[in-house]
Amino acid sequence: MPRSKRRATTDMGPGDDDRHCSKRLRNTTSSRRYSKSDDVISFSQKRCLTWFREYTTPDDPDTLGPEGMEKYCEDIGVEPENVVMLVLAYKMQARQMGFFTQTEWLKGLSELQCDSISKLQNKLDYLRNQLNDQHVFKGIYRYAYDFARDKDQRSMDMETAKAMLQLLLGKHWPLYSQFSQFLEQSKYKVINKDQWCNILEFSRTIAHDLSNYDVDGAWPVMLDEFVEWLKASRTDTNIS
């Protein structure tokens, strides 16, 4: 390509050449800065997949398992038990707790436009804030049941159920601690999906003092028994 002609020195005023060079330098720097910024902002599925491979093994390159999950959580600075990991799994629609498949990883992180540790760390507050949306929270809560239960069982074992309830309702339901105590001394060894879903509705609609609880309502027997147990506990406390 032919070079563009430079202005003759005689046509330039004092300092014009310096200003001209400075302008060219600024334009070049600006162009480089834009390209670099654009590269940071744009999402790359290839880069996302390369990141995924850092946590898999040669024997099973399409599945991120428990060991890889531990390293992954360490890299992004989040404890595995943190509720934000449940929200992230929900975004991926992961089927099994402790595992991400390549398909699930790409689905969730493509939606979040994250292909690196730093990008995901910048999205953690967004993921936590999803829990403040009642509609989204309900979706995450329902998803958690199938995600956490043993796939060989139709119901969720009680230890897992209590851990998940603590994670999801422990800080938001005033009656959670009493409900947890009720479960500890109850006959129940598992929680089925109907019970699980109704626990959330109960926590959202029934007042702390049980004043709006309807004994003829369509609550599962488990929740009716919880109300009876709680009323008896409060009576015993008032007497003593």
Backbone bond lengths (Angstrom), bond angles and torsions (degrees), N, CA, C in turn:
res aa  C-N    CA-C-N  psi(-1)  N-CA   C-N-CA  omega(-1)  CA-C   N-CA-C  phi
1 M - - - 1.467 - - 1.526 108.67 -
2 P 1.344 117.79 132.12 1.474 120.18 179.14 1.514 110.74 -63.62
3 R 1.312 116.29 139.87 1.460 119.89 177.21 1.509 110.06 -72.94
4 S 1.354 115.86 144.67 1.461 118.98 174.37 1.514 108.91 -72.25
5 K 1.318 115.92 143.50 1.467 120.62 -176.87 1.516 110.65 -71.16
6 R 1.329 115.07 138.39 1.455 120.07 174.76 1.505 109.01 -83.45
7 R 1.318 116.39 150.96 1.466 120.28 175.29 1.505 108.68 -65.47
8 A 1.288 115.88 140.58 1.464 120.04 177.47 1.513 109.58 -64.52
9 T 1.350 114.73 145.62 1.456 120.09 -178.03 1.510 111.42 -58.62
10 T 1.310 115.35 -31.70 1.461 118.38 -176.77 1.516 111.42 -71.43
11 D 1.385 116.90 -22.04 1.469 119.58 179.49 1.511 112.76 -84.20
12 M 1.312 116.49 -11.34 1.466 119.81 -176.37 1.514 111.17 -93.02
13 G 1.346 113.68 141.66 1.447 118.58 175.35 1.517 109.45 -84.17
14 P 1.309 117.41 172.32 1.472 121.03 178.45 1.532 110.46 -58.62
15 G 1.327 115.23 130.05 1.465 120.46 177.35 1.520 113.97 84.18
16 D 1.358 117.67 -8.04 1.463 119.86 -178.00 1.516 111.49 -63.31
17 D 1.340 115.80 -39.96 1.458 118.98 -177.43 1.530 110.71 -64.86
18 D 1.353 116.63 -40.04 1.462 120.38 178.55 1.518 111.01 -63.72
19 R 1.374 115.09 -42.86 1.462 118.80 -179.77 1.519 110.93 -65.06
20 H 1.357 115.58 -39.18 1.453 120.81 -179.06 1.533 110.37 -62.93
21 C 1.347 115.86 -43.01 1.461 120.55 179.19 1.530 111.05 -65.92
22 S 1.344 115.75 -40.03 1.468 120.39 -179.74 1.522 110.46 -63.56
23 K 1.337 115.93 -40.03 1.465 120.15 -179.75 1.521 110.65 -64.07
24 R 1.357 114.69 -43.26 1.454 118.34 178.90 1.527 111.10 -63.22
25 L 1.326 116.13 -38.94 1.459 121.17 179.70 1.526 110.70 -64.79
26 R 1.350 116.18 -41.90 1.459 120.24 178.96 1.523 111.10 -63.57
27 N 1.330 116.28 -42.62 1.460 120.58 -179.67 1.531 111.18 -63.19
28 T 1.339 115.36 -41.06 1.460 120.11 179.54 1.516 110.55 -65.54
29 T 1.342 116.52 -45.52 1.464 121.56 179.88 1.517 110.85 -62.05
30 S 1.361 115.53 -42.91 1.453 120.60 -179.22 1.524 110.49 -62.45
31 S 1.338 115.21 -41.85 1.454 119.77 179.70 1.519 111.17 -62.58
32 R 1.346 115.73 -43.32 1.456 119.46 179.63 1.521 111.08 -65.57
33 R 1.362 115.48 -40.72 1.449 119.71 -178.52 1.530 109.96 -63.58
34 Y 1.314 118.87 -40.24 1.457 123.37 -179.91 1.530 110.68 -64.28
35 S 1.330 115.87 -44.18 1.456 119.88 -179.22 1.520 111.17 -62.57
36 K 1.345 115.90 -42.77 1.448 120.48 -179.51 1.521 110.50 -64.71
37 S 1.330 116.71 -44.17 1.452 121.66 -179.85 1.520 110.49 -63.55
38 D 1.317 115.63 -42.66 1.458 120.59 -179.10 1.518 110.73 -62.08
39 D 1.333 115.78 -36.90 1.461 120.84 179.78 1.529 110.86 -66.43
40 V 1.337 116.35 -35.79 1.467 121.03 179.44 1.523 110.31 -69.66
41 I 1.331 117.43 -40.51 1.454 121.98 -175.45 1.526 111.82 -73.20
42 S 1.312 117.74 -40.48 1.458 120.67 -173.71 1.529 111.85 -68.09
43 F 1.332 114.69 141.86 1.462 121.59 179.15 1.520 109.67 -91.25
44 S 1.319 115.82 136.64 1.464 121.35 179.01 1.523 109.40 -122.28
45 Q 1.313 116.15 117.69 1.465 119.97 178.34 1.527 110.35 -64.68
46 K 1.329 115.82 -35.29 1.469 119.88 178.51 1.528 110.44 -62.77
47 R 1.349 116.10 -44.60 1.465 120.53 179.09 1.532 110.43 -65.77
48 C 1.325 116.05 -36.06 1.462 121.53 179.14 1.532 110.00 -64.76
49 L 1.326 116.60 -41.53 1.459 121.67 179.99 1.533 111.23 -69.02
50 T 1.329 116.17 -38.38 1.469 120.49 176.96 1.528 109.77 -62.28
51 W 1.324 116.33 -40.08 1.467 121.71 177.40 1.532 110.10 -62.35
52 F 1.334 117.18 -43.03 1.461 122.28 178.73 1.526 111.10 -58.17
53 R 1.312 116.29 -41.34 1.468 121.62 -177.08 1.536 112.47 -64.90
54 E 1.323 117.15 -19.03 1.471 120.02 177.80 1.532 111.59 -66.26
55 Y 1.332 116.55 -18.30 1.465 120.55 -174.97 1.528 113.39 -113.24
56 T 1.328 117.34 3.80 1.460 120.44 179.52 1.523 110.38 -108.08
57 T 1.312 115.97 172.58 1.465 121.28 179.81 1.531 109.73 -113.43
58 P 1.335 117.46 157.49 1.468 120.68 178.06 1.532 112.44 -58.96
59 D 1.335 116.45 -29.20 1.465 120.20 -179.86 1.526 112.39 -70.92
60 D 1.321 116.26 -29.95 1.471 120.67 -179.06 1.528 108.95 -143.73
61 P 1.333 116.95 72.98 1.471 120.71 -173.64 1.529 114.76 -70.05
62 D 1.333 117.22 -12.52 1.466 120.01 -177.10 1.526 113.32 -99.94
63 T 1.339 116.59 6.17 1.472 119.91 -179.86 1.517 110.95 -134.96
64 L 1.318 114.80 128.13 1.462 121.52 174.06 1.527 106.11 -92.23
65 G 1.341 117.11 114.90 1.461 121.61 -176.18 1.516 113.10 -101.29
66 P 1.332 116.89 -169.79 1.469 121.64 -175.24 1.531 115.21 -54.81
67 E 1.327 117.70 -43.44 1.465 119.75 179.71 1.518 111.22 -66.08
68 G 1.323 115.52 -44.00 1.458 119.50 177.10 1.515 111.72 -64.00
69 M 1.350 116.44 -35.57 1.463 121.17 179.67 1.526 110.67 -64.11
70 E 1.317 115.91 -38.77 1.464 120.23 179.36 1.535 110.74 -62.98
71 K 1.326 116.38 -43.11 1.470 120.65 179.14 1.529 110.35 -68.49
72 Y 1.324 115.57 -39.59 1.461 121.40 179.53 1.534 110.38 -60.40
73 C 1.330 116.22 -46.97 1.468 120.65 179.46 1.529 110.56 -63.29
74 E 1.308 116.20 -39.65 1.464 120.61 178.13 1.523 110.76 -63.16
75 D 1.325 116.78 -41.08 1.462 121.29 -178.48 1.531 112.22 -65.30
76 I 1.333 116.55 -39.81 1.469 118.71 -177.98 1.533 111.87 -89.62
77 G 1.352 116.05 -3.55 1.460 119.92 175.22 1.514 114.74 76.44
78 V 1.337 116.62 34.83 1.467 121.38 -178.94 1.524 109.05 -129.77
79 E 1.331 116.84 133.79 1.459 120.48 176.32 1.532 109.54 -68.04
80 P 1.335 117.77 142.36 1.473 120.16 179.73 1.533 113.16 -55.91
81 E 1.342 116.38 -30.06 1.474 120.53 -177.59 1.529 112.84 -84.85
82 N 1.317 117.24 -3.15 1.458 120.74 -178.99 1.528 110.07 -67.95
83 V 1.321 116.44 138.84 1.466 120.75 -176.91 1.527 112.34 -60.83
84 V 1.323 118.05 -23.51 1.461 120.17 -179.92 1.527 110.83 -63.99
85 M 1.331 117.15 -27.79 1.465 120.11 176.84 1.524 110.96 -68.92
86 L 1.326 116.75 -31.78 1.466 120.68 175.72 1.530 110.01 -68.31
87 V 1.335 116.26 -41.22 1.466 120.26 178.43 1.532 109.90 -63.48
88 L 1.324 116.13 -40.99 1.460 120.61 178.80 1.531 110.38 -63.77
89 A 1.327 116.98 -43.42 1.466 121.11 177.39 1.529 110.63 -61.38
90 Y 1.337 116.04 -37.93 1.470 121.43 177.01 1.527 110.70 -61.94
91 K 1.319 116.43 -42.44 1.464 120.56 178.04 1.526 110.91 -61.90
92 M 1.328 115.71 -35.48 1.469 120.62 179.08 1.522 112.10 -82.51
93 Q 1.364 116.38 -14.75 1.465 122.08 -171.35 1.528 110.31 54.58
94 A 1.332 115.34 43.89 1.463 121.85 178.05 1.526 109.31 -64.54
95 R 1.319 116.37 140.14 1.468 120.93 -176.20 1.517 113.37 -86.25
96 Q 1.330 117.09 -30.50 1.461 118.97 -171.90 1.525 111.27 -131.55
97 M 1.326 116.01 131.74 1.457 121.42 -179.87 1.529 110.06 -61.75
98 G 1.325 116.94 132.67 1.457 121.90 178.93 1.514 114.22 91.62
99 F 1.350 116.38 0.20 1.460 120.51 -178.46 1.530 111.05 -137.68
100 F 1.332 116.70 141.07 1.455 123.01 168.40 1.525 107.64 -126.23
101 T 1.319 117.70 128.11 1.459 119.41 172.41 1.525 108.78 -84.71
102 Q 1.317 116.05 164.98 1.463 120.10 178.78 1.523 111.14 -59.51
103 T 1.331 116.49 -41.12 1.468 120.94 -179.99 1.529 110.90 -63.07
104 E 1.341 116.47 -44.08 1.464 120.95 179.56 1.527 110.69 -64.32
105 W 1.309 116.42 -43.91 1.476 122.52 179.31 1.533 110.46 -57.23
106 L 1.320 115.97 -50.94 1.464 120.08 -177.37 1.529 111.16 -65.97
107 K 1.336 117.36 -36.70 1.464 120.33 178.98 1.526 111.01 -61.45
108 G 1.336 115.30 -52.64 1.464 119.37 -176.12 1.511 113.64 -68.58
109 L 1.324 117.43 -44.89 1.461 120.20 -175.37 1.524 112.50 -78.41
110 S 1.325 117.18 -23.02 1.468 119.29 172.50 1.521 109.75 -68.35
111 E 1.333 115.21 -41.39 1.473 119.75 177.52 1.526 110.69 -62.65
112 L 1.333 115.98 -39.65 1.468 120.68 -179.85 1.523 112.87 -82.35
113 Q 1.345 116.08 -9.13 1.475 121.72 -177.64 1.531 111.13 58.68
114 C 1.328 115.92 45.90 1.466 121.76 -179.52 1.521 110.11 -119.15
115 D 1.323 116.38 124.30 1.461 120.26 176.95 1.528 111.42 -131.30
116 S 1.344 115.36 19.58 1.467 120.06 179.37 1.523 109.64 -156.81
117 I 1.326 115.56 164.90 1.460 121.25 179.07 1.525 111.01 -59.08
118 S 1.334 116.45 -48.16 1.471 120.08 -175.19 1.524 111.81 -63.46
119 K 1.332 117.10 -37.70 1.464 119.49 179.77 1.529 111.21 -66.27
120 L 1.325 116.45 -40.69 1.459 118.96 179.36 1.519 110.87 -69.18
121 Q 1.329 117.32 -38.19 1.460 120.33 177.32 1.527 110.74 -60.23
122 N 1.313 116.64 -34.71 1.471 120.68 178.15 1.522 112.52 -72.07
123 K 1.345 116.82 -13.61 1.463 121.21 -179.85 1.532 112.83 -100.41
124 L 1.331 117.25 -3.81 1.461 119.67 -174.57 1.528 112.55 -62.03
125 D 1.326 117.38 -40.54 1.471 120.05 178.54 1.523 110.40 -64.31
126 Y 1.321 115.89 -38.97 1.480 120.47 177.16 1.528 109.90 -60.40
127 L 1.341 116.31 -44.93 1.466 120.28 -179.39 1.524 110.93 -63.67
128 R 1.335 116.91 -41.88 1.481 119.83 178.32 1.526 110.56 -63.47
129 N 1.316 116.00 -39.78 1.468 119.98 -177.66 1.526 112.58 -67.38
130 Q 1.333 117.24 -18.62 1.461 120.37 176.48 1.531 110.85 -59.83
131 L 1.321 115.77 -28.36 1.459 120.66 -178.71 1.525 112.10 -71.06
132 N 1.326 117.09 -15.75 1.466 120.71 179.89 1.523 112.34 -83.34
133 D 1.321 116.72 -12.32 1.462 121.78 176.73 1.532 107.69 -89.00
134 Q 1.323 117.48 115.41 1.471 120.92 -173.63 1.523 112.62 -59.22
135 H 1.322 116.83 -38.59 1.464 120.37 -179.53 1.524 110.58 -67.10
136 V 1.335 116.18 -45.62 1.465 120.66 179.82 1.529 109.54 -66.33
137 F 1.337 116.57 -42.37 1.464 120.13 179.64 1.527 110.86 -57.94
138 K 1.318 116.36 -42.06 1.472 119.93 179.96 1.531 110.09 -61.38
139 G 1.336 115.99 -40.72 1.462 120.25 177.79 1.519 111.45 -63.17
140 I 1.340 116.88 -42.53 1.469 121.52 179.25 1.527 110.41 -66.10
141 Y 1.328 115.99 -42.32 1.474 120.97 -179.83 1.529 110.79 -61.22
142 R 1.312 117.19 -46.55 1.469 120.63 179.93 1.529 110.71 -66.43
143 Y 1.321 115.50 -39.98 1.464 120.49 178.58 1.524 110.65 -61.30
144 A 1.320 117.35 -37.85 1.463 122.45 -175.29 1.524 112.11 -59.34
145 Y 1.330 117.38 -29.92 1.460 120.41 -177.49 1.529 110.76 -63.33
146 D 1.317 116.73 -54.79 1.472 120.36 -179.00 1.524 111.68 -70.71
147 F 1.322 116.22 -30.09 1.465 120.77 -179.97 1.532 110.96 -66.41
148 A 1.319 116.67 -41.80 1.468 120.77 -171.57 1.531 114.36 -92.20
149 R 1.321 117.89 -24.33 1.467 118.59 -175.66 1.527 110.95 -72.49
150 D 1.307 114.48 155.20 1.464 121.71 174.59 1.525 107.43 -65.59
151 K 1.317 116.62 125.67 1.472 120.07 -174.97 1.525 112.74 -67.38
152 D 1.330 117.50 -14.96 1.467 120.62 177.10 1.524 111.87 -83.83
153 Q 1.337 116.37 -7.48 1.467 120.98 -177.87 1.536 110.13 -119.41
154 R 1.320 116.29 146.71 1.467 120.34 178.67 1.522 111.26 -79.64
155 S 1.339 116.80 -26.46 1.459 121.76 -179.27 1.527 110.48 -111.07
156 M 1.324 116.00 165.77 1.463 121.53 179.26 1.520 109.62 -96.65
157 D 1.341 116.02 131.78 1.466 118.46 179.05 1.525 109.85 -65.25
158 M 1.321 115.83 152.74 1.460 121.23 -170.27 1.532 113.44 -62.85
159 E 1.325 117.49 -39.03 1.466 119.59 -179.33 1.528 111.17 -61.97
160 T 1.333 116.28 -43.67 1.476 120.34 177.53 1.518 110.17 -65.66
161 A 1.331 116.17 -42.69 1.469 120.50 -179.11 1.523 111.20 -59.99
162 K 1.332 116.62 -44.59 1.469 119.85 -179.62 1.532 111.13 -64.64
163 A 1.315 116.41 -38.88 1.472 119.88 178.71 1.523 110.76 -64.60
164 M 1.332 117.47 -42.02 1.461 121.35 -179.12 1.528 111.59 -71.32
165 L 1.339 116.64 -37.20 1.465 120.08 177.47 1.529 110.58 -65.53
166 Q 1.333 115.89 -39.84 1.463 120.19 176.48 1.516 110.41 -60.65
167 L 1.321 116.16 -42.82 1.461 122.05 -178.70 1.531 111.61 -64.42
168 L 1.327 116.20 -41.57 1.465 120.54 -172.40 1.528 114.27 -93.55
169 L 1.328 117.33 -35.70 1.470 120.00 -174.56 1.519 114.36 -116.03
170 G 1.329 117.05 -11.40 1.461 121.31 -173.92 1.509 115.20 -53.21
171 K 1.333 117.23 -37.40 1.470 120.64 -176.51 1.523 113.06 -95.34
172 H 1.329 117.43 -7.94 1.465 119.62 -170.80 1.523 114.67 -117.40
173 W 1.327 117.56 -21.05 1.468 120.70 -177.15 1.525 108.78 -103.87
174 P 1.323 118.34 113.79 1.476 120.93 -178.03 1.522 113.94 -57.35
175 L 1.336 116.81 -26.92 1.462 119.96 -177.67 1.523 112.74 -95.16
176 Y 1.322 116.96 8.58 1.464 118.47 -174.73 1.535 111.89 -60.62
177 S 1.316 118.41 -46.28 1.472 119.97 -176.08 1.528 110.80 -61.06
178 Q 1.349 116.78 -39.12 1.462 119.84 177.76 1.528 111.08 -68.00
179 F 1.327 115.89 -38.42 1.463 119.44 179.45 1.531 110.46 -65.49
180 S 1.315 115.70 -38.70 1.463 120.71 178.24 1.534 110.29 -63.28
181 Q 1.331 116.02 -41.74 1.476 120.27 177.47 1.528 110.67 -63.90
182 F 1.330 115.49 -39.52 1.466 120.16 178.01 1.528 110.66 -60.15
183 L 1.332 116.31 -45.58 1.465 120.51 -179.83 1.527 111.01 -62.24
184 E 1.333 116.06 -37.28 1.467 120.86 -178.40 1.533 111.45 -59.27
185 Q 1.331 116.53 -39.80 1.463 119.54 -175.22 1.531 113.17 -99.85
186 S 1.340 116.27 1.94 1.462 119.31 -175.91 1.530 111.98 -83.69
187 K 1.312 114.75 173.76 1.477 122.04 179.25 1.524 111.61 -83.05
188 Y 1.346 116.92 -8.64 1.464 120.29 -171.97 1.528 111.96 -75.89
189 K 1.336 114.95 132.47 1.465 121.70 178.50 1.531 111.55 -109.03
190 V 1.329 115.93 -18.62 1.473 121.49 179.47 1.525 108.46 -140.71
191 I 1.328 115.78 165.56 1.463 122.13 173.64 1.524 107.60 -125.46
192 N 1.337 116.44 127.67 1.466 118.57 178.19 1.537 110.12 -89.12
193 K 1.304 116.19 173.31 1.467 119.55 -172.23 1.524 112.33 -67.35
194 D 1.330 117.23 -36.25 1.466 119.99 178.25 1.524 110.56 -62.79
195 Q 1.321 116.33 -44.45 1.469 120.24 176.77 1.526 110.82 -61.49
196 W 1.320 115.78 -45.15 1.468 121.48 -179.14 1.535 111.21 -56.84
197 C 1.317 116.42 -49.23 1.466 120.39 -177.67 1.525 111.47 -66.84
198 N 1.337 116.58 -36.94 1.463 119.91 -179.45 1.525 112.86 -72.48
199 I 1.318 117.68 -26.28 1.473 120.06 175.90 1.529 109.66 -60.98
200 L 1.321 116.90 -41.67 1.467 119.96 178.21 1.526 110.49 -63.92
201 E 1.327 117.37 -46.83 1.470 120.57 -179.20 1.524 110.60 -62.30
202 F 1.319 116.78 -40.26 1.466 121.70 178.01 1.527 109.70 -61.60
203 S 1.326 116.93 -45.06 1.470 120.89 -178.11 1.522 111.79 -64.36
204 R 1.322 116.70 -26.81 1.471 120.89 -177.69 1.516 113.31 -89.34
205 T 1.321 117.43 -25.79 1.464 119.37 -171.19 1.531 115.51 -111.70
206 I 1.331 116.94 -25.79 1.472 118.86 -176.18 1.525 110.34 -93.52
207 A 1.323 115.00 129.15 1.466 121.22 -177.36 1.526 111.50 -66.57
208 H 1.326 114.43 157.45 1.468 120.91 -179.01 1.523 111.86 -58.83
209 D 1.331 116.24 -33.37 1.475 119.67 -179.33 1.530 112.35 -90.81
210 L 1.348 115.76 5.00 1.476 122.99 177.85 1.529 112.91 65.19
211 S 1.314 117.08 14.79 1.470 120.92 -174.53 1.532 112.90 -63.32
212 N 1.323 118.27 -27.14 1.468 119.99 -179.63 1.531 112.38 -104.19
213 Y 1.327 116.06 14.91 1.468 119.48 177.30 1.523 109.16 -76.35
214 D 1.337 116.61 129.69 1.461 122.57 -179.55 1.521 108.81 -104.21
215 V 1.317 116.04 115.37 1.461 120.76 -177.81 1.526 111.49 -62.43
216 D 1.322 116.50 -23.04 1.471 120.67 178.97 1.528 111.89 -96.96
217 G 1.345 116.51 10.28 1.458 120.10 179.34 1.523 111.48 -69.99
218 A 1.327 115.28 170.52 1.475 119.70 -175.00 1.523 112.14 -94.11
219 W 1.331 117.24 36.70 1.459 120.31 178.78 1.526 110.83 -74.91
220 P 1.337 117.97 150.42 1.469 119.64 174.16 1.529 110.33 -59.51
221 V 1.331 116.10 154.03 1.467 121.74 -178.86 1.528 110.70 -55.43
222 M 1.330 117.10 -37.17 1.473 120.61 178.91 1.518 111.68 -52.81
223 L 1.338 117.79 -43.59 1.464 121.34 -177.09 1.523 111.28 -76.10
224 D 1.335 116.72 -33.34 1.470 119.17 173.54 1.527 109.86 -61.66
225 E 1.312 115.85 -42.38 1.470 120.58 179.69 1.521 111.21 -67.00
226 F 1.349 115.95 -35.13 1.465 119.29 176.93 1.521 110.75 -62.94
227 V 1.328 117.13 -43.39 1.461 121.08 179.77 1.529 110.28 -62.17
228 E 1.334 117.10 -44.46 1.469 120.62 178.74 1.530 110.17 -61.34
229 W 1.314 116.09 -43.74 1.466 121.07 -179.91 1.528 110.94 -63.73
230 L 1.330 116.20 -43.05 1.460 120.25 -178.35 1.517 111.63 -66.92
231 K 1.329 117.12 -41.76 1.473 120.47 177.83 1.526 110.44 -62.18
232 A 1.328 116.30 -41.60 1.472 120.45 179.24 1.526 110.24 -65.64
233 S 1.317 117.60 -39.89 1.465 121.74 179.05 1.517 111.06 -63.45
234 R 1.337 116.15 -41.76 1.459 120.40 -179.83 1.514 111.13 -68.32
235 T 1.330 116.66 -36.42 1.458 120.44 177.97 1.524 110.67 -64.69
236 D 1.341 115.76 -44.56 1.456 120.53 178.39 1.524 111.31 -61.03
237 T 1.324 115.56 -39.09 1.470 120.72 -179.56 1.531 110.28 -65.93
238 N 1.342 116.48 -41.44 1.473 120.58 -179.12 1.526 111.31 -67.34
239 I 1.351 116.05 -36.13 1.452 119.88 -179.29 1.523 110.62 -68.42
240 S 1.343 116.05 -42.56 1.462 119.27 -179.22 1.518 110.57 -80.30
